[in-house]
Structure formats: C-alpha cells, structure tokens
Amino acid sequence: MTTVIVVDDQSLIRSAVRDLLDAAEGITVVGEAADGEAAVELARRLRPDVVVCDIRMPRMDGIDATAVICADPALADTGVLILTTFEEDEYVVSALRAGASGFIGKGAEPDDIVRAVLAVHEGGALLSPTATRALIETWVRAAPAQVGAPPSLEALTDREREVLLLVARGRSNDEIAGELYISPHTAKTHVKNTMVKLGAHDRAQLVIAAYESGLLRPGR
C-alpha cells in the first residue's frame, strides 16, 4: 500500500486530491497539510511513501518543504511529487533541484495523478528524462545566471561521467547499457553510484547536475 500526504493551501484542491487518491487501488491518504511547515512535521511523524505538495503556500513554500524533507535521513524513503500549474518553469526546476521526484499539473487527468504517485513510490522520476531535459533546457536558456553554483564532477570516474551524460540525454538504463556495451545491471549500478557522489535524489537531479556543471549544454 502506498501511503500519501496531500499538501495544498487550498482546501478544495486538497480535498479533491485526497478523495481521488483514496479511491485508487493501492493508495491511502494518511494526512493533509495546508502549508510547508505542517507538511514537514507531518512527514516526520507519519513517514509516508509520497508527499504530494503544492509550490506556493504560506509559512513555508513547497520548494523549501521539499528541500527539508529530501535532506532528512529519516525520510530517505519518502518521495515528493510537486503539484503545479506548469505556469512558472523556474519554480519547477527549483523543486527538482531541492529533491522532488517530479511534477504534475493540477489539471491532469485523475488516472495520470494516480500513476504519478505510484511512479514516485516506485523510486522513479515522474517525468521521462527527455521531458525533464526539455524543461531544464528552457529554463537554462532563459535564465542561465539563476541556475546556481555548478556542481563538481571531480569525484566521478570517466565511466560515470559517460553515464551522467547519457542520463542527461534521456537514455534509460537499458539504452545506456547498449551504448556502453555493458550489462543493464552494471548501468544501473553506475547510475546509482553517480547519484550518491553528486548527492542527487533521482535521475531528474542528475539531468540538472549535467547542465549546471557544463557537461551538457542546451541544444547538445
């Protein structure tokens, strides 16, 4: 069973998402919060599998709440799914950098929201790497100065740099294995090791790290 906390300062949206997820097979909503501070407190107490979180909220916004949740070792098994209107890409990229596993629009189809929650619980990024890359390219082109200090890739081996580049280009583990003539298991291990060394929460953050470090540039 996938346990979920729903976080949104609009009670109507919060209730709608709660009812939708509670009605889905294999999902149960164990708590609700109307702001980021309450979300962090509730997550630490209930340790849900997924936190479905809005971005703009009082007291603490969804980005800061995501950063706190994803940095807490006790919540290592909790994923964050950002619920957004898709109107401001910079907020979405900031949320991914903070550790969110993905994002979905408030106007998405009910089945898509259910699938998104399950995907995050299973440990994957909600968006395909290609879709995440497209969003990040848009933001990097529009405001490169706001991306932040570039991460260092010095800790990575040459092979891990190759893997990072392929992840950023939208390749799956199987595709990485094929291009590098290694087994899918070995590719998965390289991806995991790269995440650990870069402090990345998931593949979406690896894509961002590749751009921030200069390993991959928009259009390449």
Buried (B, 14 or more C-beta within 10 A) or exposed (E): EBBBBBBBBEEEBBEBBBEBBEEBEEBEBBBBBBBBBBBBEBBBEBBBBBBBBBBBBEEBBBBBBBBBBBEBEEBEEBBBBBBBEBEEBEBBBBBBBBBBBBBBBBEBEBEEBBBBBBBBBEEBBBBBBEBBBEBBBBBBEEEEEEBEEEBEBEEBEEBBBBBBBBBBBBBBBEBBBEBBEBEBEBBBBBBEBBBEBBEBBBBBBBBBBBBBBEBBEBEE
